[in-house]
Amino acid sequence: MPPENPFSPPLTPLPVFPTTYLIPPPPPPSSNHHHSHSPLIPPFIAAAFALTFFIVAAIIYRKVSRNRTVPADLKSPPPPHKFTYSVLRRATGSFTAANRLGQGGFGSVYKGVLPSGQEVAVKLMDASGSLQGEREFHNELTLASRIDTTSCHYVVPILGFSSDEHSYKHHCSSRRRRRLVLVYEYMRNGSLQDALLDRKCPELMQWRKRFDIISSIAKGVEYLHYSCDPPIVHGDIKPSNILLDYHFDAKIADFGLAQSLIKDDQVVESFIEDDEKVEKGAKGEVFENVEENGSILEGNESVVTDEVVINVDQLPESCCVRVLDGEVGGVSPEVGVPSEGIEKTSVSEGFFDGVSVDSGVLKGIGRGTSQSGRDWWWKQDNVNGGSDSGRIKDYVMEWIGSEIRKERPKKDWIATTSAAEDIAKGGQQKQRKKLEWWASLDEERTKREKKNRKPREWWKEEFCEELAKKKKKRDLKSGEMWWQRDEEVAPERKRRKSKGSRSSIDWWLDSFSGEFRIGRRSSQDFASGDIPKSGGVSSTPSMRGTVCYIAPEYGGGGQLSEKCDVYSFGVLLLVLVSGRRPLQVTASPMSEFERANLVSWARQLAHSGKLLDLVDPNIQLLDREQALLCITIALLCLQRSPNKRPTMKEIVGMLCGDSEPPHLPFEFSPSPPSNFPFKSRKKAR
Ligand SMILES: Nc1ncnc2c1ncn2[C@@H]1O[C@H](COP(=O)(O)OP(=O)(O)OP(=O)(O)O)[C@@H](O)[C@H]1O
């Protein structure tokens, strides 16, 4: 180690700089620096970029927000396919009788198989010369194709249509006419009417299935009312318009009488527009012209006559009563030919006198006819001493009387049937003598009875007395809205009941309302003892629908509203729970009369607190609580005042247990009013 030099300066440690200090910091950027070294982006390019960005963002936003506001079920479904007539003819084996599924008021429905192998139901409209048939075709095509059956599984999908023209010979001249055909998805188990009331399918004897069907129909109608834009009112809810698929799941069919709820002045226009849209079909071609629609909408019709047809089916327990309206001005009448066993009697000429019809399928329904409409309702509801009033009831009562008579002495029966049949067969002398002999007996008997009227016509006299009372009461109340009387019905009934003055037949007649089918033609169900249905709709839009199911205000010429469907749903509910037709008269025993009118019977049972008596005895595994719920809902739906009826949404809520179970309307509650023993079915949330 070298010696330390005392003269050398002392060593001072070098200042230690952090390494960063070793690299000089970069000079502060000068403004000139940037300009001189980076490439220049012209401001107009930046602006263009920004603009493009905003436009793209706006487009995306609009698309997203539109998708968000339109629910999936409001997206319009693809238009129905247009078939050629020959394809459908081949599919159905030339519309052979073997393939016939059923008969509607305006044509037959055939089973068919398309070249693709798909099974279809083909409705061949018998619309030749019939405005009503053409209307139904266009109406059904227009409205049914608006329903997106991919999101609503409770409506029978319409697959397509055909409206090819063909020429035909008419009195040596050749004319052209359209064949109107509608094509639907095939529903293997046919109509609820047939399956429940005629075939009595074992599948429908399970309560669970019936309740499922009830829920499906309710949801289907709810869909029409709330998820279609504009809302659709079906206008003809009844068992023959409910079809069952392979699993007996229910779907609503037949939109021939349906209506879109648009303001009156828009209705016809939009009908035409929509029709054109549909007619454009998938390829955008125009197949039909507006001219035809024009002609459809032009007819200014008035009803001239009407008839009551009574059908006594071979089955003793079923009968049906039908009101047929008559000839339409300018259109040849197509009155259904009564089948065997049908008595046809013309009554009440001019019954609908003064009911004139606004032109158009949808427009102005019942406008200006509400008074006559109201009368129409009361004519059914209260037989009074008025000139026309009660003719139908009178007639029905006469018929019931004749049925009772038939039940009595055997000789009557022989005289009226066997002998007559024999004569029709061979006309043997012996039989003719026998008939004459019985006829003379009958004459004598009639004379005797005239002397001693009391026992035979007890019902008629009682009935007339009651009518006179009713008429008096109504006269006093004139000027009121008819449904305002609702509230007074119950106390009045109770008072009378307490006096014990009401016979069993009184109440039956009391609410004998809406149990007739209005129409011109009979359908297959007619022959099977059902109330004939819609095909035979009246030529007047104010008198459309099936009367057993029709809401009083609509049947009476009022405006069709959602509440009309609610009323019809109420009747359908009772039919489903009881397994009975709305009007089912058996000749005996007398006690059956109490149940003849289903709606009245249900009301009567409600008064006596025995609602469950209404339930079909064939039902297995009955859920009593659900059955009570259904009957209660039905009675709510059947209230005369449309405002009091629940909405379809509320009904679905009650059926699904999403809302509190309903209470019986006051007018139907037993005395003292008591709530039915529902547990709260409201789902715990
Ligand atoms: N899609 C279908 N699948 C299976 N059967 C059907 C189908 N559509 C109709 N039917 C059968 O054809 C019958 C007649 O149907 P259609 O709709 O023509 O008349 P309706 O509804 O019974 O009577 P209306 O025309 O008087 O309302 C039905 O009762 C049903 O049995």
The ligand as an ORCA input file, in Angstrom:
! r2SCAN-3c Opt
* xyz 0 1
  N    -107.792    -27.496    -38.942
  C    -108.679    -28.461    -38.786
  N    -108.281    -29.701    -38.465
  C    -109.177    -30.697    -38.285
  N    -110.500    -30.526    -38.419
  C    -110.958    -29.318    -38.736
  C    -110.079    -28.224    -38.956
  N    -110.823    -27.148    -39.258
  C    -112.087    -27.537    -39.227
  N    -112.194    -28.850    -38.926
  C    -113.430    -29.636    -38.805
  O    -114.358    -29.151    -39.717
  C    -115.533    -28.707    -39.030
  C    -116.087    -27.504    -39.733
  O    -115.224    -26.400    -39.524
  P    -115.589    -24.925    -39.961
  O    -114.593    -24.007    -39.389
  O    -115.828    -24.866    -41.415
  O    -116.978    -24.727    -39.391
  P    -117.427    -24.537    -37.927
  O    -116.520    -23.622    -37.189
  O    -117.629    -25.886    -37.340
  O    -118.784    -23.851    -38.249
  P    -119.016    -22.386    -38.676
  O    -118.417    -22.177    -40.017
  O    -120.472    -22.366    -38.680
  O    -118.369    -21.566    -37.610
  C    -115.081    -28.441    -37.609
  O    -116.122    -28.549    -36.704
  C    -114.016    -29.480    -37.414
  O    -114.588    -30.686    -37.015
*
